[in-house]
Amino acid sequence: MTTVFSQEKGNGKAILLIHGFPFHQGIWEDFTPLLSDKFRVITIDLPGFGKSPALKAPFSLEQVADTLLNFLKEKGIPNISVIGHSLGGYVALAMVKAKPELFSSLVLFHSTAYADSAEKKASRSKVIELVEKKGALPFTSGFIPPLFADPKHPAIEKVRKIAGESASEAVIGYTMAMRDRLDQIKTLESYKNPTLFLAGQKDPGIPVDSITKQARYCQKPQIHIIDKVAHMGMLEKPAESASKIKDFLDKSHT
């Protein structure tokens, strides 16, 4: 049996929400009710975050994906939509690559199919060095505000608290796994079901033009750019983000 910690809310078509880095499913706490009035919303803690036990280090995002695929198999859910935020999108892509037939649709929420650039890889390596020397807290407490378009957004402290709960081992392990992850453009090309890119107009890490380029590889792409939002649409503009997801799922499953 898998030991992934999960929670469920609502009924209807099943959707899986995968949180980003270095968070746990608490990041979805206020967002889930906006979807669970119509869907069966399943949230999880990725291995090593929240209440889910860690994988043995070093690990790859493919191993994380396998853990979640086993979780879905045990749940007996053969047809589900997967929504991945940031790191969660990388994991979702690895899941879709491995078992595309399991997923009725894919939502990349502030995420990308591209691998890290050389500059980004170097940046991640510096994060690893920092956390190895000083622990996770100096990193997790400092990088949250730039994820928001408004540096004084009231949700920043909540997000900082969630990030601050992350163990150094998890932060290092996932930083390495993200740095070394594979490009997933071929996964987008081969995936036959609808794909939604939900992106922030002011996201410093994922430019809008990179999203439009990726969408051209998809067989059934949709794009929505959220105005005046950076990397945390579920907290910066939750109503708009949820509405676009619901519209997408409604059209995808008719």
N, C-alpha and C positions, 0 to 999 in steps of 0.2 A: 504493500500500500504506500501511496505517496503521502508525504506529511506536509504538503502545501496548505497553509492556513487560508481559508476562504470564508466569504459571507455572501448571502443572497438576499435580494429584495425584489418583490414584484412577481408578476406572472406574464406569460406570453412568450414571444420569440426570445430565445436565449442570446445574451450578449456578454462577452468577457471583457472586462476593463483591466488593462495591465498598466500599472503605475510606472513613473519615470524614476530617475536617479537623483539623489539617494533617498528615496521616499519609501513609504509603505501604503497600503490601501486607504489609510486615513486621509490621504490627499483627495479622495473621491467623496468624502463624507457628505458634503453639502451638494455635490453634483449628482450623486446616485438618485436621489428622489425626483430629479427632473427627468429621469429616464424610466424609473421603475413604475411610474403610473401606467406605462404601456408595455414594458418589456420585463423579462426575467433577467435582472442584472446580477452578474457574478463578479465579485472583486476578489483579488488574491494578494497575498504578500509574496513577492518574488523570493526565491531561496536566499537566505541570509539577511533579509530585511523583515521588519515587523516580527511576526510570530512564526515565520517559516524557517526551519533549520537550514543552515548553510550547506552548499556543495563543497566538496573537497577541492581545495585550491591546488594549482590553478585550474580554472574552468573556462569553458567557452560559452558563447551565447547559444550555440547549438545544444549544449548540455542543459542549459536553462530551459530552452524550448522543449527538449525531450521530457523534462520534468513536468512541464505544464501539459504536454500532450498526454502523458500518463494520467495526470489529474483528470483531464477531460474524458479519457477512456473509462476511468473508474466511475465518473459521474454519469456515464452513458449518454452523453450528448453528441449525436452524430452530425449535427448541422447547426453551427453557431457563427455569429458575427464577432470578430475580434477587433477591439479598439485599443491601440497601444499609444501611450503618451511618451514621446522622447525615447529613452531606453526601452520602454515597453513596446514601441513600434519596431525597434530592432529585433526584439524577441518575437513579436508577432510575425515579422517577415521570415524569420528562421522557422517558425511553426508552419507557416503557409508553404514554404519551400519543401518541408519534409512531408506534409500531409495536406496538400491543397484541397482535396475532396472533403475535408472536414469543415471548411469555412465558407459560409454563404456570402460573406463580404468582409472587407478589410478597411479599417479606418486608421490612417497614419496621422496622429494628432500631435502637431509640432514634432514631427519625426521625418526621417529621410532614409532612402534606400542606398544612398551613396556611402562608401567607406570613408573613414577619416582621411583628410588630407595630410601631407607630411607635417605641416605646421600644427594641425590639431593633434596628431600623434605625439609630437614633441611636447605639446601642452599637457597632454594626459600623463606622459612620463614624469613631468615636473610635479603633477598632483600626487602621483605615487610616491615620489621622493619626499614631498612635504608630509604626507600622512604617515609614512614610515618613520620620519624623524619626530613629528610633533603630535601624532594622533589625528583623528578625523575632525575634531571640533573646529580647529582653526580654519579648515577648508569649508566644512559644511555651513559654518556661521557666516562666512564671507561672500559666498557666491550666489546667494539667493536674490538680493535686490535687483541685479541686472536681468533676472528672468522676467521681471515685470516692466511694462512700459512706464508705469508710474512708480518711481522709487520710494514713494510713501504709501503704497497700497496697503490697506489694513490687513490683508491676508499674509503679508510678508512674515510677520512674527509667527503665525501658525505654521507656515511652511518651514521656517527656520527651526522651529521646535521639532517637527517631524524629521527633518534632515539630521538634526542633532542627536537623534536616537540611533543613528546608524553606527554599527561597529566598524572599527578601522579595517578589519579584515574584509568586510563586505565592500567598503568603499574602494579598497585597493583591488580586490578581485574583479569587481565590475568595471573599474577604470581600465584595467588590463584587457578585459574581454571586449570592451567597446573599442579600445585602441586597435585591437588585432582582428576586429570583425571583418567579414567578407562583404564586398559589394553585392547588393541584392537586386540590381537592375534586371537581371535575367529572370528573377522571381516575379517581378512586376510584369515582364513581357509574357511569361507563360501562364500567369494566373488568369483564369477565364471569367471570374466573377467580379462584381463591381468593387472599385477601390476609391475611397474618398481621402483626399488630402485636406486636412483642416489645419490651416497655417496662420501664423500671426504676422500682420503687416510690419511690425517692428521687432520681429525675432532676430536678435543679433547673430545667432548661430546657424539659422536656416533661412537664407535669403529667399524671397518670393520667387525670383527668377529660377532658382534651383528646383522649386516645386513644379513650376510650369514645364520645365524640361523633363522631369521625371514622369509627369502625367502622360506625356506623349508615348511613353513605352507601354502604358497600360491598355488592355483591351476594352475596359469599360471604366474610364476615369471620370471623377468629379473633383472639382476644386472649390474650396471656399476660403477666402482670405478674410480674416477677422480684423477689422479696422482698429487702430490704436491699441493693439494687443501685441505682447512680445511672445513669451514661451509658456504662459500659464492660462490659457483660455478658459479652462474649467473654473478658474477663480477670478480672472479679469473680466470676462464676459460670459458667465455661466449660462444665462438664458439663451443667448444667441448660439453658443456652442451646442447646447443640448438640442435646440430647435433644428439646427442643420443636421445633426446626427439622426434625429428622429425622421426628418424628411428623407434623408438618404436611405435609412433602413426601410421605411415604408415603400419607397420606389423600388428598392432592391429586391424586395420579397413579395411583390405582387405578381 
